[in-house]
Amino acid sequence: MAGRLLDSRLAFLAAAPIAIPLGYVSAMWPLYALAGVAVFILLLLAVTRVETLLLALAAVLPWEGALEYPTESVSVVKILGVVLFLAWLLRALVRSEPLRVSPALGWAAFFGLAVGLSMLFAPDPSDSLLDALRYALFIVFFFLVLQLTHTIEDVRKLIRVVVVSCTLAGAWGIYGFVALDLERAAGPITDANDFAYLMACALPLACYLLVEEKRRRLLWGFCFVVLVGATMATLSRGALVGLAALAPWAIITRRVPVTGVLLGLVALVSVAALAFALWAPLLNDRLERKNNIASKNVGAREALWEGAVRMSVDRPLTGVGPGRFGIESPAYVRNNPIDLHEPVVHNSYLHVLAEIGLLGLIGFVGFLASSWRLLSRGRRRAISIGDKDGQRLATAMQASLVVAIAAGAFLSEQFTTPFWMIGALATVVAGVPQAIRVVVPPRAALRGAAAPV
């Protein structure tokens, strides 16, 4: 008994120097204390559960606009991405983990090289630094998803997290549109078109979960309805074009039965009808305002696209530099009916062509084509072994990529999650030796170099 009492006193004496200052900080500066706890949890995850940290990053990506702390350039999302990369690098070196590579990784690296060359030859490289860094961060995100997602179950986990996070963001967007009288739903993302693009790309993944996970159909059905409502509340025609491309693709390729396509259309119409039944005056007012400037928007898009082509003709190989389209646009964009300050192209492919040049466009399109081929390979493999779930998963991811590619022709979305996440997950879905190779890890290579001859 005396021994236990002595042990407890020693434990108290050992803990007191830590507990007392922590208690004082919590009482005097509670926000700093909470931030300290968050940092401690983050570091703990970084050391022990790198895959969980990846899920956390995927969860916060749809909330990037609301997490611009401490600054817009150094935000929570960027800090989390850097911590994740360092955590993976530390674990890879300690455990001598092999690197996972795929054809899509090669194209992503080529695109990254094109971005670097474009920045190097830009008229003012300092103007290109921020956008070049954004490209680098998304390529690193693609790389980390590729390294930390090993099985189909890992793919499902990531999809669940993304769908739930997008649903919560969509609910916020709908609340702002309905209750706060916002012109268009944007949720935690500053631009309504970017928000619509993310919601639309998440819809096929929500449909997959709705069909596949019968025990959670109520949850995934709710997610589907919210995502549809949020997409419509953005009034983004580009996102709707991306969704509209799904029906002919599904029917022509027989990826989805005609009954499934019809059920999807009925669901979309039902959500729209419910929205009009509840908020008809609000929706009519917003649609009328949108129609009043529709012709000007069309004219503006055409002027921006033509300006991007002229820009690419002047600097065909390396473009004008990342992030410089808006700066250079006054010299190239003509007869724009809408006066815009530093506009974007509203076309991902022309945007890349104008800013990064032909090399960048080849790398970007090659990356998308490689991702598509990997998903097709995974679908064929699933069919050959009778794996219905694998077949549905590959089809859902292809559907999401169809939305991303089609909507990308009307929106500048090269800086959003869908392109890069699907490209990484496609390697796992493919599940064939050609898609995954083992590379000699750094520590093993050093041991081999140090070995006597």
C-alpha positions, 0 to 999 in steps of 0.5 A, spaced: 500 500 500 505 504 501 509 503 495 502 504 491 502 511 495 509 513 493 508 511 486 502 515 485 506 521 489 511 520 484 506 520 478 503 527 481 510 530 481 512 528 474 505 530 471 505 537 475 510 541 471 506 539 465 499 540 467 500 546 471 502 550 465 497 547 460 492 549 465 494 556 466 494 556 458 487 553 457 485 558 462 488 564 459 488 563 452 483 558 450 483 558 443 491 557 443 490 551 448 485 548 442 490 550 437 495 546 441 491 540 442 489 540 434 497 540 433 498 535 438 493 530 434 495 532 428 502 530 429 500 524 433 496 522 426 502 524 422 507 519 426 502 513 427 496 513 422 498 516 415 492 513 412 488 517 417 491 523 415 490 522 408 482 521 409 482 528 414 485 532 408 480 529 403 475 531 408 477 538 408 478 539 401 471 541 399 472 546 405 478 550 402 475 557 402 472 557 409 479 554 412 484 560 409 487 560 416 492 563 418 492 566 411 490 565 404 496 563 401 498 558 407 491 555 409 489 549 413 489 545 407 496 547 405 499 546 412 495 539 412 498 537 405 505 538 407 504 535 414 501 529 410 507 529 405 512 529 411 509 524 415 509 519 409 516 521 407 518 519 414 515 513 414 517 511 407 524 512 409 524 508 416 520 502 413 523 502 406 517 502 403 516 501 396 514 507 391 507 505 387 508 508 380 503 508 374 502 511 367 498 516 370 504 518 375 508 519 369 504 524 365 503 528 372 510 528 372 511 531 365 505 536 366 509 538 373 515 539 368 511 543 363 509 548 369 516 549 371 518 550 364 512 555 363 514 559 370 521 559 368 520 562 361 514 567 363 515 574 362 515 575 370 516 569 374 514 572 380 506 572 378 506 565 376 509 563 383 502 562 387 499 558 381 505 554 380 505 552 387 498 550 387 499 545 381 505 542 385 500 541 391 495 537 387 500 533 383 503 532 390 496 530 393 495 525 387 502 522 389 500 521 396 493 518 394 497 513 390 502 511 395 497 511 401 491 507 398 493 500 397 486 496 396 479 497 394 477 498 401 481 504 401 478 506 395 471 506 398 473 509 405 476 515 401 470 515 397 465 515 403 469 521 406 469 525 400 461 524 399 460 525 406 464 532 406 461 534 399 454 533 402 455 537 408 458 543 404 452 542 399 448 543 405 451 549 407 451 552 400 443 550 400 442 554 407 446 560 404 442 560 398 435 559 401 436 562 408 441 568 407 439 570 400 445 569 396 445 570 389 448 563 388 450 557 392 457 557 393 458 553 400 465 553 403 468 555 396 468 562 394 467 561 387 460 558 385 462 554 379 468 551 383 463 549 388 458 546 383 463 542 379 465 539 386 458 537 387 457 534 380 463 530 380 461 527 387 454 525 385 456 518 381 460 516 387 454 517 391 450 513 387 455 508 387 454 508 395 447 508 394 447 502 390 452 498 393 451 499 401 444 497 402 445 498 410 446 505 409 442 507 403 438 512 407 444 516 408 447 515 401 440 517 399 440 523 403 447 525 400 444 524 393 439 529 394 443 534 397 448 534 392 443 534 387 440 540 390 446 544 391 448 543 384 442 546 382 442 552 387 449 554 384 445 555 377 452 553 374 450 551 367 457 548 366 456 543 371 449 541 368 453 540 362 457 535 365 451 531 368 448 532 362 454 528 358 452 522 363 446 520 360 448 519 352 455 516 355 452 511 359 447 509 354 451 508 348 457 504 352 452 500 356 455 502 362 449 503 366 442 500 364 437 504 361 432 503 367 438 506 371 439 512 367 431 513 367 431 512 375 437 517 375 433 522 371 427 521 375 431 523 381 433 529 378 427 532 376 423 530 383 429 534 387 428 540 382 420 539 383 421 539 390 425 545 390 420 549 386 414 547 390 418 549 397 422 555 394 418 557 387 419 565 388 426 565 390 428 560 384 424 564 379 427 570 381 434 567 381 433 564 374 430 570 371 436 574 373 441 569 370 437 569 364 437 576 363 445 576 363 445 569 359 447 572 352 452 576 355 455 570 359 455 566 352 459 572 349 464 573 354 466 565 354 467 566 346 471 572 347 475 569 353 476 562 349 478 566 343 483 570 347 486 564 350 487 561 343 491 568 341 495 567 347 497 560 345 499 562 338 504 568 341 507 563 346 505 556 343 510 551 347 511 554 354 505 559 354 504 566 358 506 562 365 501 559 370 496 564 373 498 570 368 492 569 363 488 574 367 494 579 367 495 578 359 488 578 357 487 585 356 492 585 350 488 578 347 481 578 349 477 582 345 469 584 344 468 582 351 461 584 353 462 583 361 468 587 364 472 582 368 478 584 372 483 578 371 478 573 368 479 566 367 478 562 361 472 558 363 475 552 359 480 548 363 484 545 357 484 552 353 486 555 360 492 550 360 494 551 353 494 559 354 498 559 361 502 552 360 503 552 353 502 546 348 507 541 353 502 543 359 496 541 355 499 534 352 501 532 359 494 534 362 490 531 357 495 525 357 494 524 364 486 524 363 487 519 358 491 515 362 487 515 368 481 513 363 485 507 361 486 505 368 479 505 370 477 501 363 482 496 365 480 495 372 472 494 369 474 489 364 478 485 370 472 486 374 468 483 369 473 477 367 473 475 374 465 476 376 466 482 381 460 486 380 462 491 386 469 492 382 465 493 376 460 498 379 466 502 382 470 502 376 463 505 372 462 510 378 469 513 377 469 513 370 462 517 370 465 522 375 471 523 370 466 524 364 462 529 369 469 532 370 472 532 363 465 535 360 464 540 365 471 542 364 470 544 357 466 550 360 469 551 367 477 552 369 477 547 374 484 544 373 485 546 380 480 542 383 480 535 387 476 530 382 481 530 376 487 528 381 484 524 386 480 519 380 487 519 377 490 516 383 485 511 385 484 509 378 491 505 379 488 501 385 482 500 381 486 497 375 489 492 380 494 489 374 501 488 375 502 493 369 499 499 373 503 498 380 511 496 380 516 496 386 521 501 386 528 500 390 526 505 396 531 510 398 534 507 404 535 500 401 539 504 395 543 507 400 545 500 403 546 497 396 551 503 394 555 502 401 556 495 400 563 492 398 564 490 391 
